[in-house]
Amino acid sequence: MTLSLNGCQDVMINDRATQPSSSGQVEKETPAPQVSAEFRPVIAQLASEGLRLKEALGADLEAGTHHLAAIFQNTKKKEAFQEYEFRIIESDGRAAKTIYRRAEFFYSFDLDDAEANKLNGTDINGDGIKEIIVQSSSGGNCWSCNPTEIYQVKNHKAELIAAGPVQKIVDLNKDGVQELVITDARWEAYDDFSHASAPGAFIIYTWRNGKYVYASRDFPDYYKTEIERLRKEIEQAKADITADELSDESYTGLAVSLAITYAHAGDVERGLKELETLLNSNVKSPAQAKHRAEILEDFRKGESNAKLREMKPGDPMPLG
C-alpha cells in the first residue's frame, strides 16, 4: 500500500508489516517498508546500528520540511523495554536526522480503531498542524499499559499532545474536530474485581486553546447512549447471580460503571442513587450483601466519592 498523506513524500508501506499478537508481541515477519530516497541514508545508518525498520508513515508535519514517522525493531537491545523504537525523522531536502526517539516494548501504527488509522498524518484537531498517532505498549497487562500516543512537530521538535487508552478518535459533534474517547483507567483495580468485571467508563477530551481538555459534559448524547448500553448489560448480568459469593461480580462491576458514567455526564448524585438501588437489589447471599454495603459506603463517604468529583471540566489531559 502507498500512503501519500496531504502533500507528503510517497512512502511505500507493506500492509500490516507487523502483526501483534494478543500479548502485544510481534509474530509475523514481512519485508521492511520502502521509504523515499531522502530518508534512505539515515535508515541505512540506523540499520547498521541494529535498528530494523518495521513500519513507516510519511507526512509533512511542519512547513518546509518532510517527516518520516518510523518504527524499528532493535536487534541489539540490552533491555526488554528497548525491543522497539519509535522515531520521527526530519528532512529539509538535503539531509535527514532524527528529531525524536523513544524505546518501548512495542510500537505500531496499526491501531485497533480502523477509522483512526485513516486519520494518521492528518490534522485531527483543527489547529493547522498534522498529527502522528502511534500505539505503544509497556509490556504490562492493564488498560494504561497500552496507550495510544499523539505527536505534533513544532519548531523542529516533537511534542506529545495526548496519551492514554484511547478507544475512539471521532468527531462527536460534527464540528470538524476529532474528540478522544478514552477509558477511565482509574478504576481498573478497584476492590479486587477480576479484570473482566473491573468497573470503568469513558472520558471525552477535546482540543481547546492548544491542548486536550476534559469535556465529557459537553457530549450528553454520547453518555445517554452509554447509560442505555450499561443498563441493558446490567439486566443481562442479573441472570448470572446465584448464592455463590462472586457470581454477582459482573452485575456489581457494571453498576459501579453506571455510577462513574453518570459522573462524567455531570450528574454524580443520579449515579449514586442508581448505584444504591442496584446494589440493594438482586442479592442472593449474606456475603454479597456485605460486599455491596462496603462498596456503597465507599461511594457515599469514602475515596470513591471524592474520585467521582475530582475531574473538572477544562482540566488538561495528564500526559505523565
JOZI-V837080 format. One record per backbone hydrogen bond with DSSP energy under -1.0 kcal/mol. CO is the residue of the C=O (numbers start at 0). NH is the residue of the N-H. E is the energy in kcal/mol with one decimal. If there is no record, write none. Layout:
# JOZI-V837080
co = (CO/CO)
nh = (NH/NH)
e = (E/E)
This chain:
# JOZI-V837080
co = (0/2/10/13/18/20/24/33/35/38/39/40/41/42/43/45/46/49/51/54/56/58/58/61/65/66/67/68/69/70/70/71/72/73/78/79/82/83/84/85/86/87/87/88/89/90/94/96/99/101/103/105/107/108/112/115/118/121/121/123/130/131/133/134/136/144/146/147/148/149/149/150/151/153/156/158/161/163/163/164/167/169/169/178/179/180/180/181/182/184/186/188/189/200/202/203/204/205/207/210/211/212/213/214/215/218/219/220/221/222/223/224/225/226/227/228/229/230/231/232/233/235/236/237/243/245/247/248/249/250/251/252/253/254/255/256/257/258/259/260/261/262/266/267/268/269/270/271/272/273/274/275/277/284/285/286/287/288/289/290/291/292/293/294/295/296/297/297/301/302/303/311/314)
nh = (12/10/2/16/26/23/20/11/38/42/43/44/45/46/47/50/49/74/72/70/68/60/66/64/90/58/88/56/86/53/54/84/51/76/81/82/73/103/71/101/69/98/99/67/96/65/91/89/87/85/83/136/134/110/116/118/121/123/130/177/120/150/148/107/105/137/135/163/133/160/161/131/158/156/153/151/149/147/165/182/180/171/178/169/204/166/167/202/184/187/189/191/192/183/181/214/179/212/210/207/316/205/313/217/218/222/223/224/225/226/227/228/229/230/231/232/233/234/235/236/237/238/239/240/246/248/251/252/253/254/255/256/257/258/259/260/261/262/263/264/266/265/270/271/272/273/274/275/276/277/278/279/280/288/289/290/291/292/293/294/295/296/297/298/299/300/301/304/305/306/307/314/213)
e = (-2.5/-1.6/-1.7/-1.0/-1.6/-2.1/-2.7/-1.1/-1.8/-2.1/-2.6/-2.3/-2.2/-2.1/-1.8/-2.4/-1.6/-3.2/-2.8/-2.7/-3.2/-1.1/-1.1/-1.7/-2.9/-2.0/-2.7/-2.6/-2.9/-3.3/-1.6/-2.4/-2.8/-1.1/-1.7/-1.5/-2.6/-2.5/-2.8/-1.8/-2.9/-2.9/-1.2/-2.5/-2.4/-2.7/-1.6/-3.2/-2.0/-2.9/-2.8/-1.5/-3.3/-1.3/-1.5/-1.0/-1.9/-1.0/-2.8/-2.8/-2.1/-2.7/-3.2/-1.9/-1.3/-2.7/-2.4/-1.5/-2.6/-2.7/-1.2/-2.3/-3.1/-1.6/-2.8/-2.3/-2.5/-3.1/-2.4/-2.3/-2.8/-1.2/-3.0/-2.1/-2.4/-3.4/-1.5/-3.7/-1.4/-1.3/-2.0/-1.2/-1.9/-3.2/-3.1/-2.9/-2.6/-3.0/-1.0/-3.1/-2.5/-2.2/-2.8/-1.8/-2.0/-1.5/-2.2/-1.8/-2.0/-2.7/-2.0/-2.2/-2.5/-2.2/-1.8/-2.1/-2.6/-2.1/-1.9/-2.1/-1.1/-1.0/-1.4/-1.6/-1.4/-1.7/-3.0/-2.8/-2.3/-2.0/-2.2/-2.2/-2.2/-1.7/-2.3/-2.4/-2.3/-1.8/-2.1/-1.8/-2.8/-1.1/-1.8/-2.4/-2.2/-2.3/-2.2/-2.3/-2.0/-2.5/-2.7/-1.4/-1.3/-2.1/-2.5/-2.3/-2.5/-2.0/-1.8/-1.8/-2.6/-2.2/-2.0/-2.3/-2.0/-2.6/-1.3/-1.3/-1.3/-2.4/-2.0/-2.4/-2.9)
